[in-house]
Amino acid sequence: MNTRTSEGIAQAAREAVEAALWAPSIHNTQPWSFAVSGDEISLRADPDRRLRVSDPTGRQMIISCGAALFNVRITLMALGYEPEVRRLPNPEGPMLLATVRVRPGREPGEHTRLLYGEVQRRRTHRAGFTALPMPDPLTDALVREAAAEGAHLAPVRSEAPARVLAALTGAAQDVQAQDRQFVLELTRWARPPGSVRRDGVPVAGYPTDPRRTYPQHFASRDYSRGHEWGAAPEERVSTSTGLVALLSTPGDAREDWLTAGEGLQRMLLHASAYGVSVAFHTQALEMCELREFIRRHLCSGEAPQMIMRMGFVLDESESVRRTPSDVLE
């Protein structure tokens, strides 16, 4: 129960920023910064953490920030406040993505508490899944969660389009692996054993030798860079592709990217609450020609924002986050 005093509002704002740090981001770059002034939280993209080779437009950076924005919102609601959000409030300040005022709210409902409870528990998966299938009612619920934020989650239940997405992912991965600039950029965010950094992908966050998954195999990033780093794969039980899905938006402007991030995080938290893990495959979406092919042939003309696989795992991977003092201006 919040007291709605200035001290209570300030504490809620701090907790909201702390929760935002647990949002997913490409290579765990955490490309955001925050400022708190009175009852207002400002969210800015951090251009120094943008992937200049694979994300020249900043699309993935803004999607990541959209996920952080959802964490701010759900935290404030769970604390009994109402987030008053202005998205892209300053056209002349493109890095300012949103402001959130902390307003008096109501007691949180069960669903709000459910999502909030997964903020720090959700993890990104980077390997295969067990053979346990995704229940249709749960998949339908994830579609509704994304739609509640204006995004479109489309499960790929037919073999042919799933096979096409797997092939495009593999093709993009092979091309990027031969591009020195791509490789150097990935290397920057792949942490070696013993690293004390609080960003990037930790050694325990990916398998040592990714095993082929069935019926479709989606190529993984080479975070180990040829070294025998990473976690031992669960090769006997985790060889399923899982359920392939596409996240898209009607448009492809900055506001759409922010929407994609908010919808993505909402459905990820719901998935986590029911034991579902998600693996991301953005390689094909980082190449203009392949992304356009996916838009035209697999997304009914909508802009594809994320390719993912969903399923159940035995052990969650590890993750690290920076501290609030690292991101507060």
FENBELLIN-V999005 format. One record per residue. N is the residue number from 1. OMEGA is omega in degrees with one decimal (none if undefined). Layout:
N,OMEGA + N,OMEGA
This chain:
1,-178.6 + 2,-178.0 + 3,178.3 + 4,171.3 + 5,177.6 + 6,177.5 + 7,178.8 + 8,178.6 + 9,179.2 + 10,179.0 + 11,178.7 + 12,178.6 + 13,178.7 + 14,179.4 + 15,178.8 + 16,177.8 + 17,177.9 + 18,179.0 + 19,-178.6 + 20,-177.5 + 21,-176.0 + 22,176.8 + 23,175.9 + 24,175.7 + 25,-178.8 + 26,-176.9 + 27,-178.1 + 28,179.3 + 29,-179.6 + 30,-170.1 + 31,-175.8 + 32,170.2 + 33,-175.1 + 34,170.3 + 35,177.6 + 36,178.2 + 37,-177.3 + 38,-178.3 + 39,-176.8 + 40,174.4 + 41,176.1 + 42,177.5 + 43,177.6 + 44,170.4 + 45,179.3 + 46,-175.0 + 47,177.9 + 48,-179.7 + 49,175.7 + 50,176.3 + 51,-171.1 + 52,179.7 + 53,-174.2 + 54,-178.5 + 55,-173.8 + 56,-179.8 + 57,-175.8 + 58,-178.2 + 59,-178.3 + 60,176.2 + 61,-177.9 + 62,174.7 + 63,178.1 + 64,179.3 + 65,175.5 + 66,176.3 + 67,177.1 + 68,177.9 + 69,178.3 + 70,177.8 + 71,175.6 + 72,-177.1 + 73,-175.2 + 74,177.9 + 75,179.1 + 76,179.3 + 77,179.0 + 78,179.2 + 79,177.3 + 80,177.8 + 81,177.2 + 82,177.7 + 83,176.8 + 84,-168.1 + 85,168.2 + 86,-179.4 + 87,-179.5 + 88,-172.6 + 89,-175.5 + 90,-179.5 + 91,-179.7 + 92,176.2 + 93,-170.9 + 94,179.4 + 95,175.5 + 96,-173.5 + 97,-178.6 + 98,166.3 + 99,-178.1 + 100,174.6 + 101,-179.3 + 102,-177.2 + 103,175.1 + 104,-177.5 + 105,-177.9 + 106,176.7 + 107,-177.0 + 108,175.4 + 109,-177.2 + 110,-177.6 + 111,176.6 + 112,179.4 + 113,178.7 + 114,-178.7 + 115,-179.6 + 116,-179.3 + 117,-178.2 + 118,-174.2 + 119,-178.5 + 120,-179.3 + 121,-176.6 + 122,177.8 + 123,173.3 + 124,179.6 + 125,-177.2 + 126,179.0 + 127,-178.8 + 128,-179.8 + 129,173.3 + 130,-177.4 + 131,-179.4 + 132,-175.1 + 133,174.7 + 134,176.9 + 135,-179.2 + 136,179.3 + 137,178.9 + 138,177.0 + 139,178.8 + 140,178.4 + 141,178.5 + 142,175.9 + 143,179.6 + 144,179.4 + 145,178.6 + 146,-178.6 + 147,179.7 + 148,178.6 + 149,178.7 + 150,178.3 + 151,-177.0 + 152,174.9 + 153,-177.3 + 154,174.1 + 155,-179.9 + 156,-174.1 + 157,179.2 + 158,-175.1 + 159,-174.1 + 160,179.2 + 161,176.0 + 162,178.9 + 163,178.2 + 164,179.5 + 165,177.8 + 166,-179.9 + 167,179.1 + 168,177.3 + 169,178.7 + 170,179.9 + 171,179.8 + 172,179.5 + 173,-179.9 + 174,179.3 + 175,-178.5 + 176,-179.7 + 177,178.8 + 178,-177.7 + 179,-174.5 + 180,-178.8 + 181,175.5 + 182,-176.8 + 183,180.0 + 184,178.6 + 185,177.4 + 186,-179.2 + 187,-179.2 + 188,-174.0 + 189,175.4 + 190,-174.4 + 191,177.2 + 192,177.1 + 193,178.4 + 194,-179.9 + 195,178.6 + 196,177.8 + 197,-179.5 + 198,174.6 + 199,-176.8 + 200,-176.9 + 201,-178.5 + 202,-177.5 + 203,-178.8 + 204,-176.3 + 205,179.3 + 206,-178.4 + 207,178.0 + 208,-177.7 + 209,-176.0 + 210,179.4 + 211,177.8 + 212,178.5 + 213,-176.3 + 214,6.5 + 215,177.2 + 216,177.5 + 217,177.3 + 218,-177.3 + 219,178.9 + 220,173.4 + 221,178.5 + 222,-179.3 + 223,-177.8 + 224,177.0 + 225,177.4 + 226,177.2 + 227,177.6 + 228,178.6 + 229,175.1 + 230,-179.9 + 231,178.5 + 232,-178.3 + 233,176.4 + 234,-168.6 + 235,-176.5 + 236,-174.2 + 237,-174.6 + 238,-178.6 + 239,-179.5 + 240,174.9 + 241,-172.0 + 242,179.2 + 243,178.1 + 244,179.5 + 245,176.7 + 246,172.7 + 247,-178.2 + 248,176.7 + 249,-179.5 + 250,178.8 + 251,-177.0 + 252,176.6 + 253,-177.1 + 254,178.8 + 255,177.0 + 256,178.7 + 257,177.3 + 258,176.3 + 259,179.6 + 260,179.7 + 261,179.7 + 262,178.0 + 263,178.4 + 264,-176.8 + 265,178.7 + 266,-178.9 + 267,177.4 + 268,179.1 + 269,176.6 + 270,178.5 + 271,-179.0 + 272,-179.4 + 273,-179.8 + 274,173.4 + 275,-178.6 + 276,175.3 + 277,-175.7 + 278,175.2 + 279,-178.5 + 280,177.3 + 281,-174.9 + 282,-173.5 + 283,-176.6 + 284,-179.8 + 285,177.5 + 286,177.9 + 287,-170.6 + 288,-176.0 + 289,-178.7 + 290,178.0 + 291,178.0 + 292,176.5 + 293,179.7 + 294,178.4 + 295,-174.8 + 296,-169.3 + 297,-174.9 + 298,-176.9 + 299,177.9 + 300,177.2 + 301,176.9 + 302,-178.3 + 303,178.7 + 304,-178.2 + 305,-178.4 + 306,169.4 + 307,-176.5 + 308,171.1 + 309,-177.9 + 310,178.5 + 311,-176.5 + 312,-179.8 + 313,177.5 + 314,-177.6 + 315,177.1 + 316,176.3 + 317,179.7 + 318,176.5 + 319,178.6 + 320,177.9 + 321,173.8 + 322,-179.8 + 323,176.8 + 324,-179.3 + 325,178.9 + 326,-172.3 + 327,-179.8 + 328,-179.1 + 329,none
